[in-house]
Structures are given as C-alpha cells and as structure tokens.
Amino acid sequence: MEKAKVKCPYCGKIMSEGIIEGARYSLWWRDTDSKRGFLKSLLNLDKKNVRLSYPFYGKYCIAYLCRGCEKVLIDIAENNRDIRRDYGSDIQID
C-alpha cells in the first residue's frame, strides 16, 4: 500500500516524510510563555507541553519536510496514537 502524499499547508508542494530523532530522551514541544512558572513548565502541571516521542515507544517522531518553503510539519495525533491508547493523553486542549 502506497503512503498518502502530504501537501504543504503553506505552499502546496508535496512534502517528504522523515523522522526527528531524540536520542535516548523524549521529544517535547514547550510553550515559551514565561508567565507559566518554572514548575508548571518543567512538570507540565497545566498540560500545555506536547510530548512528541516517548523513550519506551521509539525515540523519534514522524515529520514532514517541505523543501520548497523549508518548513517541518509534525502530526501529533499520528505520532502518539499508540501511547494515547495505552496511557491516555497528556495534552490539554483549550
């Protein structure tokens, strides 16, 4: 079965699928809002950080690169599907 082609939401060109590796640690997206406080940010107490990979499920996340406009797209749901099934979500959607 052929993989679906992902179009860049910015320029419309076809994106290349690849991975972003995290060595031996999880990959996280963290909010740069300085008003959150150190502990809220570090421990994700307010559920605003987004985990992109987990150390026991694979230390990478699938990402798509657009060589035309030099942007990277990460589908959080695609990367965390198995984790959410087993452990639930650690993301708070406002």
C-alpha positions as CSV (number, residue, x, y, z in Angstrom):
1,M,0.0,0.0,0.0
2,E,1.4,3.4,-1.1
3,K,1.7,6.1,1.6
4,A,-0.5,9.1,1.2
5,K,1.2,12.2,-0.1
6,V,1.2,15.1,2.3
7,K,0.9,18.6,0.8
8,C,2.5,21.5,2.5
9,P,-0.2,23.8,4.1
10,Y,1.9,26.8,3.2
11,C,2.9,26.4,-0.4
12,G,1.0,23.3,-1.6
13,K,4.1,21.2,-2.7
14,I,4.5,17.6,-1.8
15,M,6.4,17.1,1.5
16,S,9.0,14.4,2.2
17,E,8.3,12.0,5.2
18,G,11.1,11.5,7.7
19,I,11.8,11.4,11.4
20,I,13.2,13.7,14.1
21,E,15.3,11.7,16.5
22,G,15.5,12.3,20.2
23,A,18.5,10.1,21.1
24,R,17.5,8.5,24.5
25,Y,15.1,11.1,25.8
26,S,11.5,12.1,24.9
27,L,11.0,15.0,22.5
28,W,8.8,17.8,23.8
29,W,7.3,21.0,22.4
30,R,7.3,23.5,25.2
31,D,5.5,26.8,25.4
32,T,7.8,29.8,25.7
33,D,5.3,31.7,27.8
34,S,7.4,33.0,30.8
35,K,4.2,33.5,32.9
36,R,3.7,29.8,33.3
37,G,6.3,29.4,36.0
38,F,9.3,27.0,36.2
39,L,7.5,24.1,37.9
40,K,4.4,24.3,35.7
41,S,6.6,24.2,32.6
42,L,9.1,21.6,33.8
43,L,6.5,19.1,35.2
44,N,3.7,20.0,32.7
45,L,1.3,20.7,35.5
46,D,-1.0,22.7,33.3
47,K,-0.8,20.2,30.4
48,K,0.4,22.7,27.9
49,N,3.6,20.9,26.8
50,V,3.2,18.4,24.0
51,R,5.2,15.2,24.0
52,L,6.3,14.3,20.5
53,S,8.0,11.0,21.3
54,Y,8.4,8.6,24.3
55,P,11.6,6.8,25.3
56,F,10.0,3.4,25.5
57,Y,7.9,3.6,22.3
58,G,10.6,4.9,19.9
59,K,12.8,7.9,20.4
60,Y,11.7,9.7,17.3
61,C,8.6,11.4,15.8
62,I,7.4,11.3,12.2
63,A,7.7,14.6,10.5
64,Y,7.2,16.0,7.0
65,L,9.7,18.4,5.4
66,C,8.8,20.9,2.7
67,R,11.9,21.7,0.7
68,G,10.1,24.5,-1.1
69,C,9.4,26.7,1.9
70,E,11.7,25.0,4.4
71,K,9.0,24.1,7.0
72,V,8.6,20.9,9.1
73,L,5.2,19.6,9.9
74,I,4.6,17.2,12.8
75,D,1.2,15.4,13.2
76,I,0.9,14.9,17.0
77,A,-2.0,12.5,16.7
78,E,-0.2,10.3,14.2
79,N,2.9,10.1,16.5
80,N,1.1,9.5,19.7
81,R,-1.7,7.1,18.6
82,D,-0.4,4.0,20.4
83,I,0.6,6.0,23.5
84,R,-2.8,7.6,23.9
85,R,-4.4,4.1,23.5
86,D,-2.3,2.7,26.3
87,Y,-1.8,5.7,28.7
88,G,-4.2,8.4,27.7
89,S,-3.4,11.9,26.5
90,D,-1.0,14.3,28.3
91,I,-2.2,17.3,26.2
92,Q,-4.8,19.8,27.4
93,I,-6.7,21.5,24.6
94,D,-8.1,24.9,25.4
